[in-house]
């Protein structure tokens, strides 16, 4: 028989942990039969060999296997197992068939072998009944040939006692169906599967069905996965919980999931991580069933690092209530870090007040068997169905047919989505205007043609002229990344002012550079009388003028969300928002605001709760005029994080607590024992309730303020508590 030798640079570490009647004790200090490797004895266990270590040497794997079989044992014993085999940082290119055909290992680690591209499915046949842990880590070329990757899964299927699998940092591109099927038909020991940091883009149906461990972690992060089919996460039905499925850092979008991707898993899931993908919304038919768990334990969905948009379809996340163990009433679920875009604050029901009304509802499992303390009205599903029918009936009608491509060139039009995409090769606004004028003549419609979206991006135009859209209307207008755009005529969007629901000006750094044209820009925004959302983000605005939003075409009663984040705003004029009666969200974060006058944030009386974001500005303790915040005549949450505020001035802030408010002060240089903060530790009555609450309990920051902290301070400087208008605990 010809011995085929593999001479490689190898780091080989072997540990023996189990004695055997045929085991031969060897003194590793004097015996050199494994040179150039060295072995080590376990001095506390009768000088049994504990380790064999071969580091950066040429070694014949076949010969080594023979030496282990012939010299460590007088007679080969199938019951003898070696704890660990480690192959690390070598020049090895392949691990051939039956290299360790008779040696049994409990753990195998193949780490950081940059030339290794193949492991034969029969390489470790001796370990089929013993191997518990396999780590194949950072072998960048491993299975770079997809035709050979099948052997990886056949190799794994041989080991019937696996507890942990880690195959990370390799070149594998897919996971086949039934990838983890065991030769003995059981996979109830395997609790940890880590396939992260590979090049996986597709996963076969029923890939994980054979994993039946009572507790399972499935890590698929840092890959290239772009779709999840409806049969991918199907498991053998069981009451056992899957602790984690990690799909973070992939290429998943909102449309990557089938409606049944998670509805028929067969097992409950505790945590699903979708962090750092490309998801912009969460569809209830896809994710709702994950929260409605029959075991009533909490489910966590992690979505931080996605640009989630607060559209009406997201309303279910705050409207549906689920029944959990040890709760006397149903509770709304927790979606970890569910925020919209770059917002600081998680979404609330106020974010959807402009949407068709959706009734609070109980999940199906709540209705099936919750206790009598919960009012499960028999009409709950009827209400839900009515809501669905209502929204279906009021849905926008299909967009009209796009004009001929040669007429609108270089713009594109998609009849299915109803989107016009212009700008990339447009060098003059006249070109844009001519496109829509000619399109109007060709279609010969007497009325406005209403499409879903107008996207104008990456152009080099410096202005948008009057009536540029001619007779076209759009439900959404998005003007994005036009570096030279300085001016927009007040009648630029005349045909769509009464139609458009959402307005975006994103990444246009020259808007606001010419101060004389800033008021014209706000006049444009003010004329979108039916808009529910206006965002002017990452532009060049340096100030918000007096009376910025005026009722030029009527009061903007539908406007709920307004953002001027990531501009260069230094000052906010007088009464810019006073004509916005139903505003719910106002963001001015990431600017340079250092002063707020008495009229900067003035809002008229309303019961509507408003969230105001002033984080990441240059505000300090003296930046607020005495009535700057009390001019907000409604309940509000105020975000002041990441400023330079050292204390809250009693004159400015105390009167605010007449209403239901919260103030967030994280990452400000607040001195928790500053005597000027003493007033916040005092208590006030909560409306008609019998309990009391301290002012500090409505301030969210790093301090816990108690009266004992201020013993060194003088007596209280204020006279009495404020009489409440509403209940601060409401």
Phi and psi in degrees as a GROMACS rama.xvg file:
@    title "Ramachandran Plot"
@    xaxis  label "Phi"
@    yaxis  label "Psi"
@TYPE xy
-88.084  125.872  UNK-2
-86.419  116.943  UNK-3
-89.5168  119.117  UNK-4
-98.4491  136.351  UNK-5
-107.898  107.039  UNK-6
-95.216  112.855  UNK-7
-137.86  161.157  UNK-8
-86.0507  118.347  UNK-9
-137.134  137.529  UNK-10
-108.122  109.8  UNK-11
-119.333  122.124  UNK-12
-124.46  120.014  UNK-13
-128.297  131.205  UNK-14
-122.203  131.992  UNK-15
-105.677  137.013  UNK-16
-129.334  -1.16006  UNK-17
-130.836  123.07  UNK-18
-78.9734  160.208  UNK-19
-149.636  151.442  UNK-20
-59.9347  -29.5022  UNK-21
-94.8173  5.40211  UNK-22
-73.4147  136.63  UNK-23
-106.223  118.532  UNK-24
-75.6097  133.244  UNK-25
-131.651  139.496  UNK-26
-85.4064  106.875  UNK-27
-68.536  -18.9853  UNK-28
-71.7852  -28.2703  UNK-29
-111.585  -23.8793  UNK-30
-86.7329  132.606  UNK-31
-123.904  26.6245  UNK-32
-71.0753  -16.3777  UNK-33
-101.94  14.8364  UNK-34
-55.6325  143.378  UNK-35
-85.859  11.8061  UNK-36
-81.3742  168.378  UNK-37
-130.259  148.219  UNK-38
-114.652  165.199  UNK-39
-135.253  140.902  UNK-40
-95.3712  151.202  UNK-41
-92.7735  97.3952  UNK-42
-64.7239  -22.2724  UNK-43
-89.5751  2.38183  UNK-44
-134.162  52.6653  UNK-45
63.9076  34.4586  UNK-46
57.5041  26.9825  UNK-47
-66.5234  150.278  UNK-48
-69.7228  125.894  UNK-49
-96.6772  -45.0574  UNK-50
-138.984  153.305  UNK-51
-127.449  122.043  UNK-52
-122.071  116.808  UNK-53
-119.369  110.168  UNK-54
-117.037  123.511  UNK-55
49.1149  54.3808  UNK-56
-132.872  164.067  UNK-57
-83.2472  130.172  UNK-58
-143.294  142.818  UNK-59
-96.2183  107.625  UNK-60
-59.5899  -39.7143  UNK-61
-66.1296  -42.864  UNK-62
-65.7286  -41.2903  UNK-63
-60.0609  -43.6736  UNK-64
-59.7784  -40.4586  UNK-65
-66.7205  -41.8931  UNK-66
-60.9398  -41.7341  UNK-67
-63.4428  -38.4391  UNK-68
-74.1888  -38.2844  UNK-69
-86.9423  -34.604  UNK-70
-100.369  -32.8222  UNK-71
-76.4008  -24.723  UNK-72
-124.601  134.653  UNK-73
-63.4953  -39.7206  UNK-74
-134.921  136.456  UNK-75
-54.2221  132.647  UNK-76
-123.026  121.307  UNK-77
-68.6186  -19.205  UNK-78
-83.9611  -8.18623  UNK-79
-90.2782  131.65  UNK-80
-124.44  142.571  UNK-81
-101.179  133.522  UNK-82
-63.9296  -51.1858  UNK-83
-144.584  136.705  UNK-84
-120.864  123.335  UNK-85
-126.186  123.642  UNK-86
-116.833  114.393  UNK-87
-141.868  136.053  UNK-88
52.0812  58.8321  UNK-89
-118.283  176.04  UNK-90
-98.5967  14.1784  UNK-91
-64.564  140.752  UNK-92
-107.523  -30.8663  UNK-93
-146.139  148.434  UNK-94
-113.13  109.715  UNK-95
-79.8848  171.978  UNK-96
-62.2069  137.24  UNK-97
60.651  28.294  UNK-98
-62.0496  -44.4996  UNK-99
-117.007  69.6029  UNK-100
-79.8682  -24.5352  UNK-101
-118.504  -7.14902  UNK-102
-96.7681  130.737  UNK-103
-102.479  128.298  UNK-104
-114.521  151.992  UNK-105
-94.9858  -30.4585  UNK-106
-140.278  137.876  UNK-107
-125.866  131.893  UNK-108
-129.676  120.579  UNK-109
-121.072  104.902  UNK-110
-129.811  130.794  UNK-111
56.2107  51.7902  UNK-112
-108.531  98.016  UNK-113
-72.2003  -13.641  UNK-114
-105.219  -4.99333  UNK-115
-72.0119  121.208  UNK-116
-122.508  -1.55916  UNK-117
-158.782  135.698  UNK-118
-124.537  121.271  UNK-119
-68.2773  145.311  UNK-120
-63.4091  -19.5782  UNK-121
-107.456  14.4906  UNK-122
-62.5871  -32.5599  UNK-123
-123.219  46.5632  UNK-124
-59.0653  -27.8546  UNK-125
-68.1577  -13.5875  UNK-126
-107.144  13.0088  UNK-127
-60.0508  -32.0945  UNK-128
-104.893  6.04874  UNK-129
-124.308  -28.7716  UNK-130
-66.7565  129.012  UNK-131
-113.583  -27.4384  UNK-132
-135.865  131.257  UNK-133
-129.959  124.174  UNK-134
-120.319  112.639  UNK-135
-119.365  98.7712  UNK-136
-127.314  131.957  UNK-137
56.9541  44.3448  UNK-138
-106.97  88.4804  UNK-139
-63.0148  -27.7376  UNK-140
-98.1764  -1.69748  UNK-141
-62.447  123.702  UNK-142
59.714  37.8794  UNK-143
-66.7549  -21.444  UNK-144
-90.7372  108.278  UNK-145
-58.0303  -24.7027  UNK-146
-68.1782  -21.8546  UNK-147
-97.8792  -9.41307  UNK-148
-66.3259  -22.0046  UNK-149
-58.0568  -30.2459  UNK-150
-66.9198  -26.0339  UNK-151
-61.0887  -47.9649  UNK-152
-70.5318  -33.0464  UNK-153
-68.4655  -35.4891  UNK-154
-62.5696  -47.9581  UNK-155
-63.0824  -38.8589  UNK-156
-64.7308  -20.799  UNK-157
-70.0558  -31.0546  UNK-158
-87.8181  110.001  UNK-159
-89.106  -10.9358  UNK-160
-113.269  21.1797  UNK-161
-62.1118  136.441  UNK-162
-107.678  -32.7031  UNK-163
-140.314  139.062  UNK-164
-130.232  128.354  UNK-165
-131.029  113.543  UNK-166
-124.995  94.9444  UNK-167
-128.424  153.965  UNK-168
67.2398  31.4424  UNK-169
-113.265  -172.584  UNK-170
-102.95  13.2358  UNK-171
-65.9194  142.76  UNK-172
-115.193  -10.9088  UNK-173
-153.768  160.548  UNK-174
-118.148  120.713  UNK-175
-78.5878  169.757  UNK-176
-61.5968  141.466  UNK-177
51.9988  44.1003  UNK-178
-62.9003  -25.9776  UNK-179
-111.483  21.3068  UNK-180
-63.2139  134.505  UNK-181
-98.331  149.681  UNK-182
-62.9029  -27.4036  UNK-183
-95.6999  2.89691  UNK-184
82.2746  6.70815  UNK-185
-127.895  135.991  UNK-186
-134.852  43.0978  UNK-187
-86.4641  -1.02772  UNK-188
-96.7346  -24.5744  UNK-189
-74.5758  110.09  UNK-190
-110.624  -15.0167  UNK-191
-138.411  118.796  UNK-192
-124.817  114.854  UNK-193
-117.589  111.502  UNK-194
-120.847  34.7105  UNK-195
-80.7049  164.924  UNK-196
56.9536  38.5499  UNK-197
-110.38  -157.058  UNK-198
-120.097  31.1442  UNK-199
-69.3066  128.437  UNK-200
-121.089  -19.8507  UNK-201
-133.769  150.801  UNK-202
-130.828  129.273  UNK-203
-73.5146  160.268  UNK-204
-61.1386  141.436  UNK-205
58.5475  27.7459  UNK-206
-58.2213  -34.4204  UNK-207
-112.537  11.6274  UNK-208
-58.189  -31.0385  UNK-209
-81.9275  -4.9181  UNK-210
-81.1746  107.863  UNK-211
-119.858  17.6409  UNK-212
-60.3876  143.939  UNK-213
-58.7732  -24.3238  UNK-214
-142.885  123.853  UNK-215
-133.412  133.026  UNK-216
-110.542  126.479  UNK-217
-122.79  107.588  UNK-218
-107.012  116.303  UNK-219
-126.774  23.9277  UNK-220
-73.9787  164.649  UNK-221
54.0874  52.2578  UNK-222
-126.708  -156.927  UNK-223
-125.05  29.1084  UNK-224
-65.7517  128.734  UNK-225
-122.915  -4.61925  UNK-226
-151.282  146.162  UNK-227
-126.384  106.967  UNK-228
-71.5018  168.784  UNK-229
-73.2126  -14.7829  UNK-230
-109.909  5.37084  UNK-231
-64.0485  -50.5195  UNK-232
-101.203  61.2567  UNK-233
-106.547  127.653  UNK-234
-122.807  159.28  UNK-235
-61.0593  127.074  UNK-236
-52.4401  132.292  UNK-237
-163.977  157.558  UNK-238
-84.2093  -8.31657  UNK-239
-67.1304  143.359  UNK-240
-94.9287  136.818  UNK-241
-84.473  118.391  UNK-242
-70.3187  -39.7453  UNK-243
-155.109  134.69  UNK-244
-120.198  116.167  UNK-245
-106.485  109.07  UNK-246
-114.738  24.0213  UNK-247
-69.0435  158.412  UNK-248
55.0841  52.9599  UNK-249
-124.502  -156.796  UNK-250
-120.707  38.3143  UNK-251
-82.7532  139.666  UNK-252
-117.913  178.375  UNK-253
-62.5407  -27.2512  UNK-254
-94.571  7.42383  UNK-255
-76.6883  -14.3728  UNK-256
-105.776  137.432  UNK-257
-75.7313  153.561  UNK-258
-59.404  -23.1781  UNK-259
-106.691  17.881  UNK-260
-58.1989  -33.7448  UNK-261
-126.364  4.48075  UNK-262
-84.0795  -23.0393  UNK-263
-128.465  49.0733  UNK-264
-71.2585  -30.4729  UNK-265
91.4724  -16.3428  UNK-266
-141.52  152.723  UNK-267
-76.0175  149.644  UNK-268
-118.065  131.079  UNK-269
-84.8193  -43.0781  UNK-270
-140.8  132.5  UNK-271
-121.452  119.616  UNK-272
-104.053  120.005  UNK-273
-119.425  26.1639  UNK-274
-60.3217  146.049  UNK-275
54.91  51.8878  UNK-276
-115.146  -151.467  UNK-277
-123.229  36.7825  UNK-278
-87.7566  129.109  UNK-279
-111.188  -7.77741  UNK-280
-157.902  167.986  UNK-281
-123.421  114.099  UNK-282
-81.0531  127.14  UNK-283
-59.8395  -41.1718  UNK-284
-59.3457  -26.6546  UNK-285
-82.6418  -49.1286  UNK-286
-103.8  -18.1255  UNK-287
-59.0513  -38.8936  UNK-288
-64.744  -24.9678  UNK-289
-65.4625  -32.4166  UNK-290
-80.1364  -27.1166  UNK-291
-85.7398  72.6191  UNK-292
-90.1591  133.899  UNK-293
-67.6097  -26.601  UNK-294
-83.8538  -5.77982  UNK-295
58.6709  31.1526  UNK-296
-94.4142  159.351  UNK-297
-69.2994  143.453  UNK-298
-116.324  139.599  UNK-299
-120.563  129.64  UNK-300
-114.914  120.536  UNK-301
-102.569  121.962  UNK-302
-131.761  13.8474  UNK-303
-58.6617  144.706  UNK-304
89.7772  6.46905  UNK-305
-109.983  151.078  UNK-306
-89.9949  72.1553  UNK-307
-69.6145  130.226  UNK-308
-100.125  133.602  UNK-309
-80.6043  69.239  UNK-310
-91.1195  165.897  UNK-311
-57.5714  -35.5125  UNK-312
-59.7078  -15.2612  UNK-313
-85.5121  -2.91745  UNK-314
-58.8291  -29.8533  UNK-315
-60.064  -24.9041  UNK-316
-68.1292  -19.8798  UNK-317
-115.311  -5.7835  UNK-318
-101.063  -25.3149  UNK-319
-91.0517  134.818  UNK-320
-113.173  143.092  UNK-321
-122.571  148.977  UNK-322
-95.3445  122.881  UNK-323
-120.934  159.031  UNK-324
-57.945  141.368  UNK-325
67.626  19.8076  UNK-326
-112.587  132.023  UNK-327
-80.1729  -17.3869  UNK-328
-136.399  158.428  UNK-329
-63.441  151.738  UNK-330
-128.989  149.015  UNK-331
-70.4447  146.971  UNK-332
-78.0415  168.85  UNK-333
-109.549  121.156  UNK-334
-107.35  111.134  UNK-335
-62.604  126.081  UNK-336
58.4377  34.1567  UNK-337
-79.0097  102.83  UNK-338
-132.053  162.874  UNK-339
-99.7385  121.01  UNK-340
56.9202  -123.724  UNK-341
-102.121  20.1234  UNK-342
-65.9484  154.095  UNK-343
-83.0077  -36.6347  UNK-344
-94.5456  140.706  UNK-345
-60.9078  157.259  UNK-346
-71.3152  154.882  UNK-347
-136.273  178.08  UNK-348
-63.8452  -23.3812  UNK-349
-67.9845  -21.7651  UNK-350
-69.1749  -13.5579  UNK-351
-120.138  18.4748  UNK-352
-67.7872  -19.2251  UNK-353
-84.8455  -7.06581  UNK-354
-84.3629  161.479  UNK-355
-54.1124  134.305  UNK-356
-60.9148  131.447  UNK-357
-118.783  121.125  UNK-358
-71.5545  139.761  UNK-359
-56.1333  138.913  UNK-360
-143.553  156.555  UNK-361
-93.7985  145.668  UNK-362
-70.8151  162.373  UNK-363
-55.7963  -42.2244  UNK-364
-67.0289  -31.3628  UNK-365
-60.9517  -45.9317  UNK-366
-69.4444  -29.4629  UNK-367
-71.2011  -33.1179  UNK-368
-158.64  32.4333  UNK-369
-86.3156  163.742  UNK-370
-71.0023  167.524  UNK-371
-70.6794  -11.5607  UNK-372
-66.7853  -18.9441  UNK-373
-93.5568  130.42  UNK-374
-82.7782  87.427  UNK-375
-90.2755  88.4899  UNK-376
-64.5642  133.561  UNK-377
-63.4997  -14.2091  UNK-378
-94.0666  7.29829  UNK-379
-58.2781  -42.5736  UNK-380
-72.5417  -31.6024  UNK-381
-62.7872  -41.4815  UNK-382
-61.3037  -43.0369  UNK-383
-61.793  -44.2863  UNK-384
-64.7604  -39.5238  UNK-385
-60.432  -41.0338  UNK-386
-60.4862  -43.7481  UNK-387
-64.3946  -43.7769  UNK-388
-63.7699  -40.6041  UNK-389
-61.765  -47.2965  UNK-390
-66.7646  -31.2173  UNK-391
-67.0875  -40.7184  UNK-392
-69.277  -31.7444  UNK-393
-94.0273  4.59934  UNK-394
-63.6505  147.79  UNK-395
-59.3664  143.164  UNK-396
-69.4278  157.497  UNK-397
-55.8779  146.761  UNK-398
-67.3301  151.295  UNK-399
-66.704  168.217  UNK-400
-67.8546  140.22  UNK-401
-66.2962  147.088  UNK-402
-63.4693  161.379  UNK-403
-55.5092  144.286  UNK-404
-59.8144  -36.6533  UNK-405
-71.0796  -21.0094  UNK-406
-77.5616  -40.2064  UNK-407
-94.943  -2.29711  UNK-408
-57.8187  135.573  UNK-409
-92.1659  13.9323  UNK-410
-75.3594  160.411  UNK-411
-118.48  149.074  UNK-412
-136.149  132.533  UNK-413
-114.326  111.959  UNK-414
-66.4656  -31.2444  UNK-415
-66.5917  -49.1649  UNK-416
-89.6106  -14.6642  UNK-417
70.6343  33.3748  UNK-418
-111.208  133.044  UNK-419
-98.3257  127.401  UNK-420
-119.778  110.878  UNK-421
-129.33  164.548  UNK-422
119.326  -33.1373  UNK-423
-60.444  -35.2353  UNK-424
-122.698  18.8697  UNK-425
-92.7923  121.777  UNK-426
-104.997  -9.50912  UNK-427
-141.121  140.831  UNK-428
-64.1291  -26.4277  UNK-429
-60.6947  -35.8217  UNK-430
-62.6156  -45.5585  UNK-431
-60.7479  -45.6302  UNK-432
-64.1342  -40.7826  UNK-433
-64.983  -36.519  UNK-434
-59.0574  -47.9708  UNK-435
-74.6591  -32.7814  UNK-436
-64.5865  -45.9579  UNK-437
-66.6412  -37.5882  UNK-438
-63.9541  -38.6322  UNK-439
-64.4127  -40.9241  UNK-440
-65.8746  -39.5682  UNK-441
-67.2138  -39.8768  UNK-442
-79.4429  -23.4982  UNK-443
54.8244  35.1657  UNK-444
-84.6419  142.025  UNK-445
-83.9946  -20.1953  UNK-446
-113.243  170.015  UNK-447
-63.5404  133.351  UNK-448
-88.1363  116.761  UNK-449
-102.493  116.492  UNK-450
-108.427  171.538  UNK-451
-78.4311  -43.9631  UNK-452
-148.201  138.114  UNK-453
-114.754  116.214  UNK-454
-112.281  118.338  UNK-455
-120.04  108.168  UNK-456
-140.572  150.583  UNK-457
56.5113  34.6223  UNK-458
-90.9341  175.457  UNK-459
-118.189  18.505  UNK-460
-73.7766  151.358  UNK-461
-106.355  -6.40456  UNK-462
-156.245  155.414  UNK-463
-115.841  118.349  UNK-464
-83.5983  174.909  UNK-465
-60.4796  136.708  UNK-466
51.6428  45.4265  UNK-467
-66.5289  -24.8731  UNK-468
-96.0912  3.65606  UNK-469
52.6964  -116.493  UNK-470
-104.754  20.774  UNK-471
-96.2926  141.64  UNK-472
-122.741  152.01  UNK-473
-138.356  137.765  UNK-474
-73.9276  -23.3945  UNK-475
-137.492  136.583  UNK-476
-122.836  128.359  UNK-477
-132.33  113.196  UNK-478
-107.392  108.465  UNK-479
-129.016  135.793  UNK-480
53.3872  51.1039  UNK-481
-108.011  94.9541  UNK-482
-63.3875  -26.5439  UNK-483
-104.31  0.579823  UNK-484
-72.3909  115.246  UNK-485
-110.563  -40.0222  UNK-486
-128.284  141.539  UNK-487
-130.659  120.584  UNK-488
-63.709  145.707  UNK-489
-62.9196  -21.8605  UNK-490
-106.162  17.8528  UNK-491
-58.1071  -38.921  UNK-492
-114.047  34.3994  UNK-493
-54.0842  -39.4828  UNK-494
-69.9911  -16.5031  UNK-495
-121.39  2.56598  UNK-496
-56.9828  -36.4397  UNK-497
-89.8603  0.170146  UNK-498
-110.014  -38.6482  UNK-499
-67.6993  133.84  UNK-500
-100.229  -33.5508  UNK-501
-130.48  134.633  UNK-502
-128.259  125.266  UNK-503
-125.864  125.585  UNK-504
-117.96  104.625  UNK-505
-124.424  123.186  UNK-506
67.0192  42.3146  UNK-507
-112.744  87.2845  UNK-508
-69.4349  -13.8698  UNK-509
-93.6338  -10.8557  UNK-510
-69.042  117.402  UNK-511
105.028  -9.6475  UNK-512
-66.0204  -43.2593  UNK-513
-90.1493  106.237  UNK-514
-60.5707  -29.797  UNK-515
-67.2619  -16.7315  UNK-516
-105.409  2.83596  UNK-517
-67.3631  -43.935  UNK-518
-63.2408  -34.7125  UNK-519
-62.7655  -38.0402  UNK-520
-63.5362  -42.5916  UNK-521
-71.1253  -28.2575  UNK-522
-66.4951  -34.7131  UNK-523
-61.925  -48.6944  UNK-524
-62.5039  -36.3018  UNK-525
-69.8728  -19.5505  UNK-526
-87.4022  -8.65133  UNK-527
-77.873  76.773  UNK-528
-68.6755  -21.3037  UNK-529
-108.609  12.6875  UNK-530
-71.0876  139.185  UNK-531
-99.369  -17.3841  UNK-532
-144.259  133.556  UNK-533
-135.027  121.627  UNK-534
-122.619  124.113  UNK-535
-121.122  88.1524  UNK-536
-114.651  140.831  UNK-537
58.8633  44.324  UNK-538
-109.718  -163.007  UNK-539
-108.402  19.4425  UNK-540
-63.0625  132.496  UNK-541
-109.288  -12.1978  UNK-542
-158.29  158.522  UNK-543
-109.43  120.194  UNK-544
-74.2318  167.748  UNK-545
-58.7933  141.525  UNK-546
48.5933  46.7624  UNK-547
-58.8902  -41.0461  UNK-548
-106.821  106.356  UNK-549
-114.451  149.099  UNK-550
-77.2557  66.8267  UNK-551
-66.3376  -37.0495  UNK-552
-117.427  13.9274  UNK-553
123.306  160.385  UNK-554
-66.7242  136.748  UNK-555
-83.2957  75.7744  UNK-556
-73.2232  -19.7245  UNK-557
-91.4954  -7.57251  UNK-558
-72.0401  115.4  UNK-559
-109.886  -34.5038  UNK-560
-125.563  128.45  UNK-561
-139.145  125.916  UNK-562
-136.711  132.083  UNK-563
-124.75  40.8915  UNK-564
-71.1556  154.024  UNK-565
58.574  39.9722  UNK-566
-104.42  -154.75  UNK-567
-122.057  30.122  UNK-568
-65.7217  126.506  UNK-569
-103.608  -38.8831  UNK-570
-132.398  152.226  UNK-571
-121.617  123.545  UNK-572
-71.4793  -164.191  UNK-573
-92.4774  128.022  UNK-574
55.5605  43.2514  UNK-575
-70.2566  -24.9838  UNK-576
-117.617  9.96363  UNK-577
-67.2444  -22.4939  UNK-578
-94.6016  19.6753  UNK-579
-112.535  86.4827  UNK-580
-70.7789  -22.1851  UNK-581
-119.036  23.6594  UNK-582
-64.9042  135.29  UNK-583
-115.741  -25.5256  UNK-584
-140.548  121.32  UNK-585
-129.489  115.125  UNK-586
-115.025  126.31  UNK-587
-127.51  23.9535  UNK-588
-74.3013  161.116  UNK-589
58.4535  53.2028  UNK-590
-129.441  -157.688  UNK-591
-126.58  29.0275  UNK-592
-66.4645  126.135  UNK-593
-123.152  1.48415  UNK-594
-152.944  138.818  UNK-595
-126.606  119.325  UNK-596
-85.2598  176.482  UNK-597
-62.6104  -23.7886  UNK-598
-107.756  3.33447  UNK-599
-61.9545  -38.1337  UNK-600
-117.739  20.9875  UNK-601
-62.9044  128.625  UNK-602
-131.618  141.289  UNK-603
-71.048  163.377  UNK-604
-54.653  135.421  UNK-605
-166.236  154.373  UNK-606
-87.8865  -8.16558  UNK-607
-68.8596  136.723  UNK-608
-83.8875  134.114  UNK-609
-123.122  140.151  UNK-610
-104.673  125.012  UNK-611
-118.815  121.653  UNK-612
-108.496  109.589  UNK-613
-116.534  22.8292  UNK-614
-68.3787  157.173  UNK-615
56.4519  50.5438  UNK-616
-120.734  -157.298  UNK-617
-122.601  38.2041  UNK-618
-79.7629  140.045  UNK-619
-125.839  -172.019  UNK-620
-66.0284  -22.8276  UNK-621
-107.528  13.7509  UNK-622
-79.1747  -9.60774  UNK-623
-105.896  121.712  UNK-624
-63.2983  159.757  UNK-625
-57.9317  -32.3461  UNK-626
-110.873  16.5415  UNK-627
-61.4674  -36.6336  UNK-628
-102.083  -29.248  UNK-629
-69.3261  -12.3523  UNK-630
-73.9487  -7.05333  UNK-631
-84.1972  96.8798  UNK-632
-87.5106  53.0437  UNK-633
-165.792  163.319  UNK-634
-61.6947  143.403  UNK-635
-154.752  157.826  UNK-636
-110.54  132.841  UNK-637
-118.15  118.581  UNK-638
-97.757  112.808  UNK-639
-119.858  19.3696  UNK-640
-61.3335  153.036  UNK-641
59.2186  45.8625  UNK-642
-117.538  -153.917  UNK-643
-125.663  38.9271  UNK-644
-86.9916  120.826  UNK-645
-95.1005  -26.3299  UNK-646
-158.323  162.916  UNK-647
-101.812  119.003  UNK-648
-68.4041  126.164  UNK-649
-60.6427  -40.1383  UNK-650
-61.1734  -37.8332  UNK-651
-81.9362  -41.2729  UNK-652
-99.3446  -27.69  UNK-653
-63.4021  -39.8949  UNK-654
-66.6122  -17.5683  UNK-655
-64.751  -26.7906  UNK-656
-78.5796  6.65322  UNK-657
-61.6491  -29.7714  UNK-658
-107.587  174.29  UNK-659
-80.9147  102.646  UNK-660
-134.941  160.627  UNK-661
-135.013  148.603  UNK-662
-126.296  130.098  UNK-663
-110.834  123.664  UNK-664
-122.495  18.0272  UNK-665
-59.4047  146.182  UNK-666
59.6145  41.8124  UNK-667
-115.564  154.186  UNK-668
-80.4369  56.6216  UNK-669
-77.8871  131.206  UNK-670
-92.264  110.438  UNK-671
-65.6905  -19.0847  UNK-672
-109.387  13.9147  UNK-673
-63.7258  126.999  UNK-674
-60.3712  -22.3459  UNK-675
-72.5582  -6.61205  UNK-676
-101.783  1.58929  UNK-677
-59.1329  -36.7919  UNK-678
-58.7692  -26.7915  UNK-679
-72.6615  -17.1307  UNK-680
-85.6448  -8.80992  UNK-681
-79.1118  160.372  UNK-682
-104.434  158.78  UNK-683
-140.008  157.706  UNK-684
-76.8123  148.072  UNK-685
-99.1098  81.8162  UNK-686
57.6736  -129.431  UNK-687
-90.2086  5.65693  UNK-688
-78.4217  161.986  UNK-689
-87.5324  -13.0099  UNK-690
-95.8488  171.996  UNK-691
-125.456  167.46  UNK-692
-146.336  141.537  UNK-693
-83.1252  154.808  UNK-694
-58.9354  -36.5932  UNK-695
-62.9879  -24.3219  UNK-696
-69.9212  -13.8492  UNK-697
-101.567  8.55032  UNK-698
-115.507  121.023  UNK-699
-99.6487  102.924  UNK-700
-160.014  -172.386  UNK-701
-78.6133  -8.1087  UNK-702
-95.6742  145.64  UNK-703
-113.739  105.15  UNK-704
-93.9811  124.527  UNK-705
-126.833  153.782  UNK-706
-58.8245  -32.4658  UNK-707
-61.6526  -22.7076  UNK-708
-70.8431  -18.2204  UNK-709
-114.54  25.8815  UNK-710
-62.8371  -29.5508  UNK-711
-75.1139  -14.3582  UNK-712
-80.933  161.861  UNK-713
-70.3716  175.046  UNK-714
-60.5664  163.189  UNK-715
-53.6934  137.836  UNK-716
-96.8026  -4.13906  UNK-717
-109.216  158.146  UNK-718
-107.917  98.8518  UNK-719
76.1057  166.639  UNK-720
-89.0801  158.993  UNK-721
-74.4288  139.888  UNK-722
-77.6198  129.01  UNK-723
-80.4796  140.534  UNK-724
-86.1487  -39.1772  UNK-725
-137.551  175.409  UNK-726
-83.9937  114.944  UNK-727
-66.846  -13.114  UNK-728
-93.8881  -2.69451  UNK-729
